[in-house]
Amino acid sequence: MATKGLFLLTWVFLVHLAGIYLYTRGFLLTRLALSDVSRCEDGECTLPPTHKKAVVLVIDALRFDFLSPHPPEPHSPYHHNVIRLPQELTAARPTHSFLFEMFSDPPTTTLQRLKGITTGSLPTFIDMGSNFGGSSINEDSFIGQLRLAGKKIAFMGDDTWTTVFPDAFEPNVTFPYDSFNVEDLHTVDEGVIEHLFPLLQDNKQSWDVLIGHFLGVDHVGHRVGPDHPTMRAKQQQMDDVLRRVVDQLDDDTLLVLLGDHGMDRKGDHGGDGDHETSAALWVYSKGPQLQHAKSVIPRQLLTTRFFPGSKVPNRHIQQIDLAPTLSLLLGLPIPFNNLGTIIPELFWHDKAGKDYTRALTLNARQVNRYLQTYRDSASGGELDGSWRGLERAWQAVHLDVNAKDQMTQWLAMAAYTREALAVCRALWAQFNVSLMTLGLVLLVAGTGASAFLYFKLGAAQDKWESWSAEVQRCFVTGALRGATIGLVTYFSPTRYVKGLGLLDAALFGAALGSSLAVIASAPPSLSGLSLRSLRSIPLPLILHALAFASNSFTVWEDHVVTFLLITSIVPYALTGFTAPTSRLRFRILGFSALFAACVRLMAMSTICREEQQPYCHVTFFASSSLPSPPLPVLVLSVPVALALPWLVKRFLKISQSDKGAAGILLPWILPGTLLFGTAFWIIEHLDSSEAFGQEWAGTLRFVRTLCGRFAFAGVLFLGYALWWLVPLCLKISSDAKAGSARKEVTVLGFANAYGAPYALFWCLFLGLLYPATQLTGQIVLALAAVAVLAYLEVVDSVRDVRSLDDVFASGNPSAILDPDALRAAAAPLRFAEITPLALLATHAFFATGHQAAIPSIQWKTAFVLTPTLTYPLSPLLVVLNTVGPHFLIALAAPLLALWNVAPLPQPAADVQVRVNAVRAGLGMMLYHAGLLLSSAVCAAWLRRHLMVWKIFAPRFMLAAITVIVVDLAVLMGVGVGVGRVAGRVSKLFAAMNTKANQ
C-alpha cells in the first residue's frame, strides 16, 4: 500500500527533474575562468605603444545606430544623428577616426559586458572562478595588465567597475557612483563631468588611463524608452561632452568611446536581440594617424553587416576584440583568456601592414596558448567535439612574419581566432530557446498531471489502491511509448532542436508521454462545478506565482510571503467566530493568534539583498557590517532551546500523546541536541569576537567543534535509533472489570496515535537542522515549529466544526453523541489546508537569513563539525543550512493527514491516513512546482530584462532547488515516516481488534 503512493510521488519527482534539467541546459550559461596571467618581461608578446595615454569613455547602452551616419529608416528625431561628433570626425579625418558596430555577447548586462570588454572572454551567468561568492574579476584583464605595467588608472562613474576591480584604481582619482537607481537620469553623468575635465587639464601625470562611465542614456531608456524627448536631451549632453573632451585631448592620448551593450525598442536589455547586442565603438587619435593614408586593407579581413532597417552596411566587429586591440596599442600583453581578434584598421601603420602581421601573430599565439591551457583543465572535456577542427585550423597558421604569402597567413590566423571564438561561444554564451521550451513543456505537463492526481486521489479515497495501480501501468506505458517516439524523432532527418542529445530526446519523450498518460487516465470531473467551488481556487498560490513577473515583487518576496501567510489564516479565524461551541471557538481563535504571532515574530528577522537598499535593515545579524548575533538573540538563545521541547510536549499532552517515545525524546534527547547546537554558535561568537583573548582561540574552537558533533550525534545515533525501534507515543493499560472476566483496556494517546509519532520523526530533523543554523535562525526555527503545531490544532478544530455542521445538517442531531459518527463525517484533505504550510516553508527560508542571491549563503555553517574545510561534510552542512527550512516544513505536510486521526476502525483508518498523507505530500509538491513553473516562464519571457541575471535567474534557480528539496522531503516523510508509523499503528490496533472480537 505504501509502495503505491510512494511510486506516484517518485514519478512526480522524476518529471520535475527532467523539466528542470532541460530548461537549465538552455538557460544557465557556464564557463571555467582560468587564473593564468600573460607575462612577457622581454616585451616579445606585445608591441611598442602608439600612444602614451588613453581616455576610455563608456556611454551605457550606446547602441550603434545612435552614432551611425546611416541610421535605420525611418529616422528617429530622438536618438538618430544627435551624437554627431564621431561621424563628423570620421568623415573629416578617416585615418584618425574609426567607427564600428560591436556585437556584445549575451547576457547583455553591464557587469557581464564589462568582464567581456576587459578580459576578451565570454562571461556567463555562472563563472566558476576561485571566488564563487563575489562579482570581482579573478582572471587576466586589460585593467590587470595596466596595473602590472605600473600604470595609473583614474575612474569615475558606474560603481560596477569598482566592484569587479576593487583594487585597480588610484584612490585619489576614483569617483564611483551608485548605478542601481534607474529613476535618476543625471547624478552619475554630472559626477563624471565634474571630475573628468579637471583630470584632462591636469599636467601632473596623475593618470595614464582615464575611464569614465556615463549612465544617463541607459537610465532614460529604462525609464521612458529611446523614442522620447528626454533621450534627445541626454544624447545632446553626451555630444557636448565629447566635443569638450576632443578639444582638451593632447596628441599623445587615444580616445575610445564605446557602449557596453545596446537596448531594445522599449529601452531594456539583457537578452540576445539584435538591438540589445549592438553596441557602438569610436576610436579617435588626435595626433598620430592609426592607419596609413595609402594603405589598402584586404576586404577579406573586414566584416560588415546591415544594422536592422539600415540600407548601408557598416563595419562590424566583436566587442571582445577591444581587449587585445587596446592592450597592444598601449604596449601591454594580451589578457590570457582573450578570445577576441585585433581590429585591422588600428594596426595598419605602414602600407605593407607589417605591424598588423606582428600584432595578429601575437594574437593567434595567445589564443592558442589559452585553448591549450583550457584543454588541460578540469573542464577541458568541453572541447572534445571541436578539438580536431581547432588543431587543423592551427596547423594552417604560419608564424613566420616574413612569409611571402602574407594574405594566406593573415586569413589563416584570423580564421583560427574566429574559429576558437565560435567554438567557445557555442559552449558558453548562447541561450538555447529550444531546450528551454522543452523544459517548460515538461514543467507544464508535470504540474498538470500532478494536479489531476491530487484531485483524483481525493475522489478515490478507499478505492485509491486499485486506481493507483491502474495509473502506474498507464504512466509506465506512456513513458516507454514517449521515449520510443523521442528516440525516433532524434534520428529522423527533421531534427530542429539545437543541442538536444540522444538521452535528452528519450528523457523528454518519456516524461511527456507519461504525463499525458496520467492526464488521460485521471480527467477532472466538471459535474460538480458551481459558484461555491470558486472558493477552492488557490488564490495565494496564484498571487505568489504572479509576483515573479515583476522585479520589484521578486526582490521583496520576503514581505509578499509574510502578507500572504497572515492572510491565509484569516478564513480559519472567521470560522472560529462562528464555531458552535465555546471550546472550539477558543481553540481556533487562540491557535490562529499563536500562528499569526509566530509568523510576525519570524518576519522580524531580515537579511537584505542589494536591491532592497536603503529601505531594508538587517536584523538577522547585529548590523549589516557586523555578522554576529544581536544581543537579544544571545540572551534568548538558551531559553528558547530549553523551551521548544517543552512546548512540543505540551502540544502532545492535549491528546495525551506525550507518552512512549515522546517521554524520552522530548525531555532528554531533543533538549540536549538543541543546547549543544546553541552552545556551538555562542562559543563561535566568543571565538570570533576574541572575547577571552587570542590565547583561548584554540580551546574555544575545540570545544565548539565538540558541541557540534555532540548535537548531530544525539539526533543521528540516539534519536533516530530510538524512534525507529519504538515510534509510538501510547500508554496501554488494562484493568479487570468488576464482576466480569473481561479486561478493560485503556489507551492513552489513542486520539493522536498517528500524528504524535510522526511529529517526533519531524522534530528529529528539526534537531538535525538546529545546530547547522545560526543563533537568530535557531529562534526562527523554534517559532516555525510552534507555528506548525498551532496550525495543526487550528485545522483539526476547523474540521471538527465542519463535522458538527454536517451532523446538524443531516436532520439527525442526536448523532452528535456518537464520536464514531463524527469521525466518519470527516472531509478529505483540502488544498487550502496545505497552502499555509507551503508559504511557511518560504517564509522560514527568508527568516533564517537567506535570500534568492548567492551572497546570502551562510558559509560559516561549513565548520560546525570540523575546524577546517572538510569534504563532504562542509558542503553538506552549507546545503543543510540553505535548504533545511524548506525541507523541514515540507516534511511536516503529512501531519495534516495524521494529526488527531483515531486508529480505528482498521483497516479503514489506515487506508484513509495513507491516501491523505500522499495527497498532503503531493499538494506540497504541487504548490512549489507552481512557483517553479511561474519563475521559469518569467525568466524565459524576461530574459531581455535589465535584471534577468541579477533577479529572475537566481529566483528560478532557488525555485528549482526548492522543488527538488521539497520533493525529497515528501518522499522521505511518506516513505519513511508515514510508512513506519502507519505500519506500527495498524499492526497494533488490528491485533487489538482481533482480540476484542474473540
N, C-alpha and C positions, 0 to 999 in steps of 0.2 A: 504493500500500500504506500509506504513512504517512498519507495523507489520510483513509483509512477509520478508522484508530484515533483520529486527531485529531477526526474528526467525532463519534465516540461520546463522547469526553471533553468536547467542546464542548457536546453535548446535556446531559450531566450538569450541567455548569456553569450552563447556562441554566435548568434545572429548579430548581437551588439558588437562583438569583437570584429566580425567580418566587415560591418559597416564602418567602424572606426578605422580599421586598417586601410581600407581602400580610400577613404576620404583623406586621411592624414598623408598617405603616399602622394596625393595630388596637391596637398595644401602646404604642409610644413616642409621647408627647404633646409637642407643640412650641408655643412662643409667643415672639414678639418682645417683649422688655422695653424699653419706651421710657424714656429717661433724663430726660425733662422733669419739672420740679418746679412745683407750684402755688404761686403767689405773689400776694399782694394787700396792698400797702403801705397802701392806704386802708381796709382792712377790709371792702371791698364783697363779698368772696367768702366771708365767714363770718358768724357770729352772736355776740352777746355771750355769754360763758361763763355756764353755770348754776352751776358750782362752780369753786373756785379750785384744788382738788387732786383727785387720783384715786388710788385703790388698785385695781390690776388683779391679781387672783389667778387663776392657771391651775392647775386640777387636771387633770393629763394623763389622757386617756381618760375624762373625766367624761361618760358617756352620759346622755341626757336623763332616762331613767326612774330614774336614781339620785337625782334631785331631784324628780321629778314627784309631785304629791299623788294622782295617779290612775295608778299603775303598772300594767303589763300583768298579766294573770292567767295562771297562778297566781303570787301574790306570792312573791318570794324573801326569806327572812329575812336573807340575807347582804348584799344590795345594794339593797333597796327600803325606803323610809321609814327609812333610817338617818341620812342627812344631812337633818335636818328643819327647820333654821332658815329656809332660803329659803321653803319652803311656809308656814311659820308666819307669817313677816312679810308675805308676800304676802296671806295671808288677813286679817291684822290691820290692815295699812296698804296698801290696794290702790292708792292714788295715789302711794305712795313706793317700792313694791316690785313688780318685774315679773319674771316667769319665762317663758322662751322655750325652744323647741326649735330648734336651728340645724342647717341642712344644711351639712355640711362637704364641699366638693368633693374627689373622689378625685384623686390618691392621698392616702389618709388617713394620712400620716406627719407627725411633729411639724415637721420642717424645712419641708415644703411648706405645712402649715397655718399656721404662724407667718407665712410670707410672705403667705398669703391674708388672714389676720386684720389684719395691719398695713398692707398695701397696698390691700386691697379688690379685688385682681385674682385671676386664676385661675392659680396656679403649676402648672407641669407638670414632667415629668422633665427635659426639655431646655429651659432658659430661655436663649435666645440673646442674652445681655446682653454688656456690654463686657468683663466679667471672666469669660472662658469657663472658666477653671480653678478658680474659687473658689465658695464657697457664700454669700458675703455678698450682701445685697440691694443692687442698684445702681439701683433705681427709687424713686420717691417713696413715702413711707410715713408712717403716723401717728407713728412714732418720729422720723423725719426732720423732720417738721413741728414736733414738740416742740422739737427742737434748734434749728431755725431761729428759733423764738419765744423762745429763751433759757431754756427750761425745764430744770430739773434732774431727771434720771431716776435713781432708785435701783433696783437689781435684785438678786435672789437666787434661786438655783435652777438649773434645767436650763441647762447651758452652751451649748445650741444658740442661745440669744439672743445671747450674746457672739460666736458665730461669724457670725451673719447681720448683727449690728450691732456690729462690733468697736470702734467709737469713740463709741458713743452714750451710754454710761452714765457717771455720775460715778465717778471712780476710788476714792474713799474710801467709797462706799456700794454697791459692786458685789461680789457674792459668788457666783461661778459654781461649780457642782458637776458632776462627770462624770456624763453621762446614759446611758452605754452599759452599765453593769453592771446588768443586769436582775435578777440574783440579790440585789442589795442593795435592800431594801424601805424602809429608814428613813433612811439617811445624808442624802440630799438633803432630805427633808421636815424632819428635825431641824435641818439647817442653815438652811433657810428660816425655821423658827420661831425659831431662835436670834437671827436678825438682824431679823426682821420687827417684833417688838413693841418693841424699843428705838427703832426708827425711827418707829413710830407715836406713841411718847411724846415724841419729840424736838420741842422747841419752838424750835429754831434755824433753821428753814426750810431744812434741808439737802436737801430734795427737793420737787418739785411733783407728780411721778407716781412711784408705787412699784409695781414689778412683782415678783410672787413666783410661781414656777412649781414646783408640787409634782409629784413623780414616783411616789409610792408606790402610788397606785391603779393606774396603768398597769403598774408592775412586778409587782404582785400578780396582775393579770390575765394577764400573760405567763407568770408562774411557776406559778400554781395555778388560774387561771380565776376568774370572778366569783362563782361559787357555792361559796364556801369561807369558813370562819370567819375566815381571815386578812383577807379582803376586808371583812367586817363591822367588824373591829377597826380597819382602816385608815380606813374611812369614819367611824367614830365619832371617830377622831382628827381628821379634817378638820372634822367638825361642831363639835367643841370649839374648834378654831382659829377657825372663822367666828364663833362666839359671842364669843370674846375680841376679835376684830377689831371687831365691831359695837359692843361695849362701849367700846372705846377710840377709835372713829371720832368726829371732830368734825362739826359741821353743814355745814361748807364742803367736805367731802370726799365724792366719789362713789365708791361701791364697785361693782366689776364682778367677778363670778365667772364663769368660763367653762371649758369643756373644749375642747381643740384638736381632738378627734375622739372617736369612741366606741370600742367594742370589740365583737367578735362573741361568740358564746356560749362560745367557747373562751378568750376574753381577748385575741385577736390583732386586728390592724387593718392597714390598708394598702390595702385594696380599696374596693369601692363598694357593699357590702352595707348594708341598712337600719340595722343596729345599729352599723356602723362609721362611717357618715356622720352619725349622730345625736349631736349634742353639746348640752350644756346651757348656758344663759346666764341669769344672775341679775343684775339691776341694782337697786341699793338706794341711796336718798338718805335719810340720817338727818335732814337739815334741810329744805330747800325741797322741796315736792312736785313730782313730774315731770309729772303730769297733773292738769289742772284737775278739781276734785271734781265739778262739774256738767256737764262736757263729755260728749258722746256721739260717739264716733268712728264714722264710717260703716263698716258691716260689709264693704263692698266693698274697703276698704283693708287689711283684716286677714285674712290667710290662716291657715287652721287645717288640721290633719291628725291622724289617729289613729296614735299610736305602735303598732307591731306588737303585737297582743294586748291593747291598751287599749280600753276601751269609752267613754271620754270624750275628745273632741277637745281638742287643746292648741294654743296659739298657736305658729305656725311661721314662722321667718324664714330667710334665707340667712346663713351665717356671715360672709360678706364684708360684710354690712350693718353690721357692727360698726365698720368703718373710717370710713365717712362719719359715722356716728352719734356716735362718741366724739370725732372731730375737731371737729364743730360744737358739741357740748356743752361742750367746753373752749375754744371760741373760736379754733379753728385752721382753715385751709383744708383742703378735702377732698383727699387724695392724688390726683395727676394721673391715675394708671392705674386708679383705682377704678371698679368696675362694680356696687358694692352700692347699695342704696336705704335711705334713713334709716328708722329704726323709728318709726312714727307716735306711739305712746304716750309716747315720751320727749320729744316736742316740742309736745304739746298743752297748752301752759301757760295758755292762755286758752280761754274757752268757744267762741269762733268758730274757733279753730285758725289764727290769723294767723302765729304763729311756725312752725307746721308748713308753711304755704304758702311762707313765705320760705325755710325750710330745703329743702323739696322743689324749689323753683325753682333754688337754688344747686346742688343735687344733679344735676338734669337738665342744667343748663348744663355742669357739669363732665363728665358722661358724654358729652355731645355733642362737647365740645372734645377729649376723648380719642379718640373714634371718628374724628373728622376728621383728627387727627394720625396715627393708626394707618393710616388710609386713604391718607395721603400718604407713608407709609414704604415701605421696600423690600418689606415683607410685606403691603402693602395689598391685593394681589390676592386674599387670602384672603376678603375681604369682598364680592367682586364679586357673588356669588349672592344676597346678602342686603341689599345696599346700598339697593336701591329700596324695600324694605319699611321699612328704618330711616328713610329720608327721609320716607316717608309718616307714620310714627309721630311724627317730629319736627315735621312741619308741623301736626299736630293739637295740639301743645302751645302754649298761650297763656302768654306770660311776664309778662303784666300781673298783678301781685299784687292789684290792686284789681278784677279781673274779677268781675262779678256772679255768674256761674255757677261758683262755686268747686269744686263737686263734679265738674263736667266737667273743669275744669283739673287737679284732683288726680288723677283717673283717667287723664287723658292723660299727665301727667308720670310717674306710677307705671308706666303701661303702657309708656312709652318706655324707662325704665331697665330694666324687666324684659325687654323685647324685646331690648335691647342685650346683657343678660346671657345670654339664651337663645341668641342668635346666636354669641357668643364661646364659650360653654360647648360648643356643638356643634362648634366648631372645635378647641378646645384641651384640654378636660378630661374626656373620656369614653373609657373602654375600649370598643373595638369588638370584642366577643367573636366576632361572626360572621366578621369578616376574620381574626382570629387563628386561628379554627378552619379557615378555608380555607387559610391559610398552613401550619398543622400538617398538614393533609391532603396538601398538596403535598410537604412535607418527608418524611412517612412514605412516600408513594408513590415519591418520587425516591430515597430511601435503599434501599427495597426493590428497585426496578428496578436500581439500581447494584450491589447485592449479586448479583442474578441475572446481570447482565452479567459480573461478576467471575468467578463460578463457571463460567459458560458459556464464557468465553474460555479458562479453564483446561482445559476438556474438549475444546474445538475444536482448539486448538494449530495444527497445519499447515493445517487447513481453515478457519481463522478469517476469512480474507479473503472467501470466498463467504458464510459465515454473517453476517459484519458487514454485507455489502451487503444481505442479506435483512432484517436488523434495522433498517437505516436506512430501508428502504422502509416497514417496519411503523410506526416511530415518527413518520415524516413523515405517513403516512396517519392515524395516531392523533391527531396534533396538529391536522391540518386538521378531522377529524371533531369532536374535542373543542372546538376554537374555534367551530365552527358551532353545536354544542349550547349552548355558553356564551352566544353572541350571542342565540340563540333564547330561552334561559331569561331573559336580561336583558330582552328585550322582552315576555315573557309577563306576563300580569296577576298571576301568583303569584310576585312577586319579594320574598323575605323578607330578603335580606341587606342590612342597612343600610350605606350608604356605598360600595357596590360600583358602580364606574363601568363604562362600556361596555368600555373596554380591559381593565379588571380581569377582567371576566367572560370575555372572549376569552382572556386570558392564563391564567386558572385552567383553563379548559376545554382549552386546547392542552397545557399542562403535564401535567394529569392524564390526558388521553387518550393522550398519547404514553407516559407512564409505564406505564399499564395495558397498552398495546400491547406494550411491551418485556417486561413480566412474562409476558404471554400467549405471547410468542414464545420466551421463554427459561426455561421452568419448570424448577426444580431436580429432579434425579433423586433419588428416595428409595430406589433399589435398593441403594445402597452403604452405607446407614446401619448402624452397628454400635456396640458399646461403644467400640471403638477410635476411631471417628470423633468421640467426645466430646472427644478430645484437641485437636481443631481448633477448639473453641469459643473465641472471642476473649475470654477472661476479663479481661485488663487493660482492654480497651475497655468491657466491661460494668461493671466496678468503677469505672472513671473516669467513665462516664456516670451511674451511680447516685449518685456523690458530690454531684452538683448538687442532689439532693433535700434536702440538709442545708446550712444556712447555715454551720455550723462547718467542714464538709469543703470547702465552696466557698471560704471565707476562707483556709483552709490548703491550698489546692490545690497550691501550690508544693512542700509537703512530701509530699503524696499522690503527686504525679507522680514525685518522686525515688524513693520506695519502689517504685512500680510499674515504674519504669525499671530499677532494680537487679534487681528480681525477674524481669523479662523476659529477662535474660541468663543466669539460673540454668540453664534447660534446656540451653542450649548448653554451659555449663561441665560439666554432668553427662555430656553426650555426649563431651566431651573426655577424661573419666576412662576411658571405655570404648573410645576410638578404637583401631583395630587396629595403628597404627604409632606409634612414639615421636615422629616428626616431626609427625604430625597432633595428637598429644596436646599437644606443646609449643606448637604454633601456636594451637590452640583455647583452651587454658588461659591462655597468655600474652596473647593479644589480648583475651580476655574480661576478664582482670585489668586490662589497659590501659583497656579501655572503662569498666569499673566505676570505676577510679581517676579518669578524666576526669569522669565523671558526679558523683562525690563532690566533686571539686575545684570543679566548676561550682556545686554546691549551696552552697558556702561564700560565694558572692556573693548577698546578700539585700537586698531593699528591702521595707520593712514598710508594710502598709496599716494604717489606723487601728484596725480591728477586731482586729488581732493584738497590739496593745499590752496589757500590758507584757511580753509573752512573746517578743517579736521584737527583734532587734538589727540595725541597719543595718550592713552591711559593704561594700555597693557604693560608698558614699561614706566619707569619713573618720569621719563621725558623722552622726546624724540631723539635726543642726543645721548641719553644715558640708558643703556639697555639693561637696567637692573629692576627688580620688582619694586613697586611703590610701597611706601611704609605701611599703609593699611593692609596690604596683601601680606606682608611679612608678619604682621600681628595676627591676622585671621587664619593663616595657612594651617597651623597645627590644630586649632579648634575645629576647623572645617574637616580636616582629615579624621578627627575623632567623632565628629557629629554625623558624618554621612552614613557610616554603617548603622549607627543607632536609628537614624531616620528611616533607612530601608527596613530595619527590623520593626519599626513602629507601623509602617505601611502593611507589612505582612501580618502583623498582630491583629489588624482589623478583621481578617478572615481566619484568625487562629492558625496561620500558616508559618509561624516563626519557630516551628519545631523541627526535629530531624536534622538534616544537613544544615539548615539555617541556624540552628542553635550552636553550631561550631564555626561555620564560616563567618557569620556576621559579627559575633563578639570577639573573635580571636584572629583568624587568618586575614580577613579584609582590613581591619584597623591596622594590623602590623604592616601590611603591604603599603597602605596609604601613608602611614607615618614614615616609613623608610623612604618612600618616594618624595615626600615633603622635605625630609631631612637632607636628601641629596641636594636639592635646589637651594636650601638655606645655606648649607655649607659651601656650595658653589658660589653663592653671593658673597659670603665671608672671604672666600679664597680670592675671587676676582677683585674685590674691593680692598684686599690686603688689610682687613680689619685687625688681624693679630700680627701683622708684620710679615716680611718676606720669609723669615725663618720657619714659619709654620706652614708654608705653602705645600711642602711635600707631605706632611702629616694630614692636612686637610684634604688633599687630593686623594690620598689613600683611603681615608675614612669615607669620603663621599662616594668613591667607587664601590666600596664595600656596601654602603647603603643601597646603591642602585642595584647591585647584584642580589642582595637580600630581598629587595622588593620584587624583582622578577622571579626569583626562586620560590618565594612564598606562593605566588599565583600558580606558576607552572608545575611545581613538584608537590605542593600541598593542596592548593585549592582545586585545581582540575582533577587531581587524583581522587580526592575525597568526593567531589561531585559525581565523577564517573561511577564510583563504587556505590555511593548512597545518595542519589539525586533527590529523593522525595523529601518533602517537608511535612510529614504526617506524624501524629502520635496516636497509636491504636491501642485501645484498652478494652477489656471485656469483663463484665460482671454478671454473676448468675442472677436471674430474676427470682424474686421471692415466690415460692410455691410452684416453680417451673424448672424443668431440666435444661431448658434452652438458656443460652447466654446472650446478654445484651452487649453488642459491640459499639464502642464509641470511637469515632474517627475525628480527631481534631485536625483542622486544615482541609477538611473534605471539600468545602466550597471553592477552594483555590488550589485543588490538587495538581492541576496542570500548570497554572500560572506561576506559583511560587518557586518550584524547581527551575523553571526556565529563567525566572528573574535572578536566581543565584548564578546560573550559567552566564547571564548577561553581565552581572556585577563582576564576575571574574575577569571578563575582558576590560571592564572599566578599571579594575585593579592593574591590568597589564598596561593600559594606556596612561594611567595616572603618573607614574614616575618618568615617563617619556614626555611629559608636558610641564612647561614652566609654571611657576607658582600662581600667577594670575590665571593661567589656563586651567590649573587644578581646581581653583574655586569655580570657574565657569563650568567645568565638567561636573562638579558636585551640584551646581544649580540645574544643569541639564538633566542629571539623574533624578532629582526631585521633581522637575517638570514632567519627565516621562511618567513617573509613578502617579503624580497628581492627575495627569491627563488620563491615565488608565482608569482611575477611580471615577473621573468625570464621564468617560464613555460608558463604563459599567452602570453608573447611576442613570444615565440617559436611556440606556437600553431597558432598565427596569421601568422607567416612566412609559416607554413605548409599549412594553409588555402589559402594564396596567391599563393603558389606554385601549389596547386591543381587547383585553378581557372585558372591560366595561362596555366596549362597543359590540361585543358578541351577543349581548342580550342575556347573559348568564353571570351576573356579578358575583354570585356565590363561588364561582371558580377561583376567585382570588384567594380563597382559603386553602387551595391546593397548590403547594410550591411546584409540584411537577408540571402543572398546567402552565405556570408562569415560564418555566424553563422551556417548555415545548413551544411557547409562543415567540421565543427569541428570534429576531430577524437576522438574515445573513449579514456579513460584514459589508460596510458601505465604504466607497472610495473617499468620501468626505471625512471618514474617521482616520484615514491614512495620511491625508494632506498635512495636518499639523505636525505629525512626526517627520514627514519629509522636509517640511520647512524648518523644523527644529534642527535637523542634520546640517543644513546650510548655515543656519544661524550659529550653531556651535562651532562650525569651521571658522567663521569670521571672528567670533568672540574669543576663540583661543589663539588669537594673534596672527591670523592668516588672511591673505588677500589673493585675488587672481593675478598675482605678479610674482615673478621669481625672487625679488629681493625680500619677500616676506617669509621665505623658507628659514626655519629656525635651526641653523647648523649646530648650535650648542648641544642639541639632543644627541648628536653623534657620539658624545663622550660620556653617556650615562653609565655604560657598562665597562668601559675601558678608558684609561687616562690618555691614550693616544688613538689616532685613527686606525681602526681595525676593520678589515673586511672579513665577512659580510655584515658584521654586527652594526658598524657605524652607519652605513647606508640604510639598513633595515630600520634602525631607530629613527632616522630622519623621515623615512617613509611612514612609519607608525605615527610619529608626531603630526605629520601633514595630513594624512588621510584618515587618521584614527577617529576624529569626531564624526565623520560621515559613516564610517564602519560601525561605530558604537550605536548610533541612533538607528541605522538600518537593521542592525542586529536585534533591535527591540521590536521590530514590526510584528513578528509572530505573537508577541504578548497581547496584541489586540484580539487575537483569536483564542488565547489561552486564559486570559485573566478572568478569574471568578467564574469559571465554567466547571460545573459539577461533573464528576466522572461517571455518573450513572444516568440512564441505563447503558450497559455495554452490550454489543459493540457500537451502538448508535452514537454515543458521546465521542468515542474515539474517531469515528468516521467524520463527524462534524468538526472536531478540533483540527484534524489533519487537513481537510479541504479548506477550512477558513485560514489556517496557517499558510497554506500555499497561496491562497488569494491575497492575504496580507503582504506576503513577500513579493508577489507579482505586482501588487499595487504600488509598493515602494519602488520596485524596478521601473514600473511604467511612468511614475512621476519624474524620475531623474532621466529616463530615456526621452521624455518630452522636452526637458530642458536641454539635453544634448542635441536633439533634432533642431530645436529653435536656434541654439548657438551656432550650429553648423550651417544652417540656412543663412543666418545673418552674416556670419563670417565670409561665406561664399558670395553673397549678394553685395556686401560692403568691402570686398577685397580691394577696391579702389579708394577706400576711405582713408583719410589722413591718419586715423588711429587704428588701422586694422592690425598692425603688428604690435601695437602697444596695449590695446584694449580687447579687440574682438578675438584675435588669435589666442592670447593667453586664456580668455574665458572659455573658448572652445576646448582648449587643452584641459582646463580644470573640469569641464563638463564630461569630457571623455574619460578622464581618470576617475571622476566620481562615479560614473556609471559602472565602470569595472569594479571599483571598490564596493559599491552598494550591491552589485550582483553577487560578488563573492561573500559578502556578509549575509545576504539572504540564503545563499546555498549552504553556508555554514550553520545558520540558525535553523533552517528547516531540516537539513540533512543530519546534523549532529544534535543540536539542542532539542528540537521537537521530536526527532526520531527516538532519542534516548528517553525523554520524559514521557512521551505518549506510550512507548513500549512498556515501560515500567508501571505506569498508572493502569494501563489496560490489563496487563498481566495480573496485577494485584486485585483490582476490583472485579475482574472476570472470575477469579478464583473465589472471591467473597460471594459473588452471585451464585456460583455453583454450590457453595456450602449452605447458603441460605435456602436454596431450593431443595436441598436433600432432606 
